[in-house]
């Protein structure tokens, strides 16, 4: 990007940027509104879902009760309203503070059975439709 005449920007293509091919989203996480009926259950603990995609979830956690990859392996369960998805195996990819100072945790799925993934993708498509119909 170049500044021209102090008020105009000119964008230039970066053709040799090999990372730009690697850094792209395959899907976007959907925000979860009802945190009482949309949950992650793992290792005897229940966590509210904040957002979800076929590749992973973001959950709310307590600072005094951190979660690790060991807590979500070998399997965990997601409940989305009246539908559940079991046998998910994931890894913790981050634990951080959100904009309001609450602790959140990102989980990426490592193993998901094909039938479970298809059912999850169908449910997420239904939720996405609800979001846009209510917009």
C-alpha positions in Angstrom: 0.0 0.0 0.0 1.3 3.5 -0.9 0.2 6.9 0.2 -0.4 9.2 -2.7 -0.9 13.0 -2.4 -1.3 12.7 1.4 -5.0 11.5 1.2 -5.2 8.6 -1.3 -4.1 5.0 -0.8 -3.1 2.8 -3.7 -3.2 -0.9 -3.1 -0.6 -3.2 -4.6 -0.9 -6.9 -5.1 1.6 -9.0 -3.1 2.2 -11.9 -5.4 5.0 -13.5 -3.5 3.2 -13.8 -0.2 3.1 -17.5 0.4 1.4 -17.1 3.8 -1.7 -15.5 2.2 -2.7 -18.9 0.8 -2.3 -20.6 4.1 -4.2 -18.0 6.2 -7.8 -18.2 5.2 -11.0 -19.2 7.0 -12.8 -22.3 5.8 -15.9 -21.3 7.9 -16.9 -18.8 10.5 -18.1 -19.6 14.0 -21.7 -18.9 14.7 -22.5 -17.0 17.9 -24.5 -18.9 20.4 -27.3 -17.0 22.1 -28.9 -19.4 24.6 -26.0 -20.6 26.7 -28.2 -22.7 29.0 -29.1 -25.2 26.2 -25.9 -25.0 24.1 -23.1 -26.7 26.0 -19.9 -28.6 25.8 -19.6 -31.6 28.2 -16.1 -32.9 28.8 -14.5 -34.9 31.6 -17.5 -34.5 33.9 -17.6 -30.7 33.5 -20.1 -28.6 31.5 -19.1 -25.4 29.7 -21.4 -22.8 27.9 -20.8 -22.5 24.2 -20.0 -19.0 23.0 -19.6 -19.8 19.3 -19.3 -22.8 17.1 -18.2 -24.0 13.7 -17.6 -27.5 12.2 -13.9 -27.1 13.1 -14.3 -26.1 16.7 -15.9 -24.1 19.5 -15.3 -21.3 21.9 -16.4 -21.9 25.5 -16.6 -19.8 28.6 -14.4 -20.9 31.4 -13.6 -19.8 35.0 -10.1 -18.4 35.7 -9.9 -20.7 38.8 -10.8 -23.8 36.7 -8.6 -23.9 33.6 -9.2 -26.5 30.9 -6.6 -28.5 29.1 -6.5 -30.8 26.1 -6.5 -33.7 28.5 -9.9 -32.6 29.6 -11.4 -32.9 26.1 -9.8 -36.2 25.1 -10.6 -38.9 24.3 -14.1 -37.6 23.7 -16.6 -34.9 24.6 -20.1 -34.0 23.7 -21.8 -30.9 22.3 -25.5 -30.2 23.0 -27.2 -27.7 20.7 -30.7 -27.3 21.9 -32.4 -30.7 21.5 -29.6 -32.3 19.5 -26.4 -33.8 20.8 -23.1 -34.7 19.1 -20.8 -37.2 20.8 -17.3 -38.6 20.3 -15.6 -35.4 19.5 -11.9 -35.2 20.2 -10.2 -31.9 20.4 -7.3 -29.8 21.6 -7.2 -26.5 23.4 -5.8 -23.9 21.0 -6.1 -20.8 23.3 -7.3 -19.6 26.6 -7.6 -15.8 26.8 -9.7 -12.9 28.0 -12.5 -11.5 25.8 -13.3 -7.8 25.4 -15.3 -7.8 28.6 -12.6 -9.4 30.8 -14.1 -12.9 30.8 -12.0 -16.0 30.3 -12.7 -18.0 27.1 -11.2 -21.1 25.6 -10.9 -22.1 21.9 -11.1 -25.8 21.0 -10.2 -27.2 17.7 -11.5 -30.7 16.7 -8.9 -33.3 16.0 -11.2 -36.2 15.3 -14.9 -36.2 14.3 -16.7 -39.2 12.9 -18.0 -38.4 9.4 -21.7 -39.0 10.4 -21.3 -36.7 13.4 -19.6 -34.0 11.2 -22.4 -34.2 8.6 -25.1 -33.9 11.3 -23.2 -31.0 13.0 -22.9 -29.2 9.6 -26.7 -29.7 9.0 -27.5 -28.3 12.5 -25.2 -25.3 11.9 -26.8 -24.6 8.6 -30.1 -24.6 10.3 -28.8 -22.2 13.0 -27.2 -19.9 10.4 -30.6 -19.8 8.6 -32.3 -18.8 11.8 -29.8 -16.0 12.4 -30.3 -14.5 8.9 -34.1 -15.0 9.0 -34.3 -13.1 12.3 -31.9 -10.3 11.1 
